[in-house]
């Protein structure tokens, strides 16, 4: 690699990838909180139960503890 070129892969991994991942985590947490409010208001419907299952899997994937949200 020539001396005046920037390593593009390193820049992507450091600058873009991490910020995108934290955006996903924040949106998943916000979605979980919104669904919890709906469960209190509407009770637990089948649609809400399935949506909570999907969000719970995402939070487990990101290693976020549901009890501390």
C-alpha positions as CSV (number, residue, x, y, z in Angstrom):
1,X,0.0,0.0,0.0
2,X,1.4,3.4,-0.9
3,X,2.3,5.7,2.0
4,X,-0.2,8.4,1.2
5,X,-3.3,6.2,1.2
6,X,-5.5,5.7,4.2
7,X,-6.4,2.1,5.2
8,X,-10.1,2.3,4.3
9,X,-11.1,-0.9,6.1
10,X,-9.7,0.3,9.4
11,X,-11.6,3.6,9.1
12,X,-14.9,1.8,8.4
13,X,-14.5,-0.5,11.3
14,X,-13.6,2.2,13.8
15,X,-15.8,5.1,12.6
16,X,-18.9,3.5,11.1
17,X,-19.4,0.0,12.3
18,X,-19.5,0.7,16.0
19,X,-21.7,3.8,15.7
20,X,-24.3,1.8,13.6
21,X,-24.3,-1.0,16.1
22,X,-25.0,1.3,19.1
23,X,-27.9,2.8,17.1
24,X,-29.4,-0.6,16.7
25,X,-29.0,-1.2,20.5
26,X,-30.7,2.1,21.4
27,X,-33.6,1.4,19.0
28,X,-34.1,-2.1,20.4
29,X,-34.2,-0.7,23.9
30,X,-36.7,2.0,22.9
31,X,-38.8,-0.6,21.1
32,X,-38.9,-2.8,24.2
33,X,-39.9,0.1,26.5
34,X,-42.7,1.1,24.0
35,X,-44.0,-2.5,23.9
36,X,-44.0,-2.7,27.7
37,X,-46.2,0.4,27.9
38,X,-48.6,-1.1,25.3
39,X,-48.8,-4.3,27.3
40,X,-49.9,-2.3,30.4
41,X,-52.5,-0.4,28.4
42,X,-53.8,-3.1,26.0
43,X,-53.0,-6.3,28.0
44,X,-51.0,-9.0,26.5
45,X,-52.3,-9.8,23.0
46,X,-50.8,-12.4,20.7
47,X,-49.2,-9.7,18.5
48,X,-47.6,-8.0,21.5
49,X,-46.3,-11.3,22.8
50,X,-44.7,-12.1,19.5
51,X,-43.2,-8.6,19.2
52,X,-41.8,-8.9,22.7
53,X,-40.2,-12.3,21.8
54,X,-38.5,-10.7,18.8
55,X,-37.1,-7.8,20.8
56,X,-36.0,-10.0,23.6
57,X,-34.0,-12.1,21.2
58,X,-32.3,-9.0,19.9
59,X,-31.5,-7.7,23.3
60,X,-30.1,-11.1,24.3
61,X,-28.0,-11.0,21.1
62,X,-26.6,-7.6,22.2
63,X,-26.0,-8.9,25.7
64,X,-28.4,-6.4,27.3
65,X,-30.1,-7.4,30.6
66,X,-33.8,-6.9,30.4
67,X,-34.3,-6.5,34.1
68,X,-32.0,-3.4,34.2
69,X,-33.8,-1.4,31.5
